[in-house]
Amino acid sequence: MGLFSSSNQIANIEVRNGFYDLINVNGRKYKTLARSIGEIIGFSGTFFIVRRSSFYDLYDSEGRKQKSLATSIGDIVSVAGDTFVVHRSSFLDTYDKSGKKISTRASR
């Protein structure tokens, strides 16, 4: 069981009034979080990213905050699988879902 292991996979995150509902692959709501946590930037089956003020907060699929990163790392351009990509200046940085940078390449 790793940092983000979970019995639920995120199939969707639905906005309802002042809440976010995490929906599993069976179409069932399994967790509700207050929208006051911030704005959801993106998600995959195993994690999601929220922008809160000047931070990106990384949450596991159970809705537990795992790590915060300063937004100064750049703009998040995609979230897929167990990684996310950030555009920083003329570079694209790939991070894993624990917030560790795993690669950098020049953007085109």
FENDA-V51015 format. One record per residue. N is the residue number from 0. PSI is psi as a letter, one per 40 degrees, with the letter a starting at -180 (999 if undefined). NEAR is the number of other C-alpha atoms within 8 Angstrom. D_CENTER is the distance of its C-alpha to the mean C-alpha in Angstrom with 2 decimals. Layout:
n->(N;N)
psi->(PSI;PSI)
near->(NEAR;NEAR)
d_center->(D_CENTER;D_CENTER)
This chain:
n->(0;1;2;3;4;5;6;7;8;9;10;11;12;13;14;15;16;17;18;19;20;21;22;23;24;25;26;27;28;29;30;31;32;33;34;35;36;37;38;39;40;41;42;43;44;45;46;47;48;49;50;51;52;53;54;55;56;57;58;59;60;61;62;63;64;65;66;67;68;69;70;71;72;73;74;75;76;77;78;79;80;81;82;83;84;85;86;87;88;89;90;91;92;93;94;95;96;97;98;99;100;101;102;103;104;105;106;107)
psi->(h;a;d;f;i;i;e;h;i;h;d;i;h;h;h;h;b;f;i;h;h;h;h;i;e;e;e;h;h;e;i;h;i;i;e;e;d;a;h;h;d;i;i;a;d;e;i;i;h;h;h;h;b;f;i;h;h;h;i;i;e;e;e;h;h;d;i;h;i;i;e;e;d;a;h;h;d;i;h;i;b;f;i;i;h;h;h;h;b;f;i;h;h;h;i;i;e;e;e;h;h;e;i;h;i;h;i;999)
near->(4;4;5;9;8;9;4;9;10;15;11;7;9;8;8;7;4;8;10;12;13;13;15;13;9;5;7;7;9;9;9;9;9;8;9;5;8;9;8;9;9;9;12;12;9;14;14;13;12;14;12;10;5;8;10;12;13;15;14;14;14;8;8;7;8;9;9;9;9;8;9;5;8;9;8;10;8;8;12;8;7;10;10;13;12;14;13;10;5;8;10;12;13;12;14;11;10;9;10;7;9;8;7;9;7;7;7;3)
d_center->(19.14;16.48;13.91;11.51;14.42;14.69;17.29;15.02;12.90;10.83;13.06;12.27;11.16;14.40;15.44;18.69;20.71;18.97;16.42;13.33;14.45;12.46;14.71;15.51;17.25;20.51;19.64;19.83;17.95;17.18;15.35;15.62;13.93;15.62;14.38;15.62;12.35;11.54;10.42;7.37;6.81;5.40;4.85;7.22;9.75;8.56;5.02;2.35;2.33;6.05;9.07;11.95;15.18;15.09;11.94;8.23;7.23;5.02;5.92;7.75;9.07;11.81;10.14;11.06;9.72;10.01;10.15;10.56;11.26;13.74;13.14;16.30;14.56;14.50;12.86;9.72;11.55;9.72;6.99;9.28;10.41;9.45;8.92;7.88;10.88;12.03;15.45;17.65;21.28;22.64;20.15;17.01;15.16;13.09;10.93;10.22;7.43;9.81;9.80;13.15;14.41;16.07;17.83;19.08;21.15;23.05;21.85;24.56)
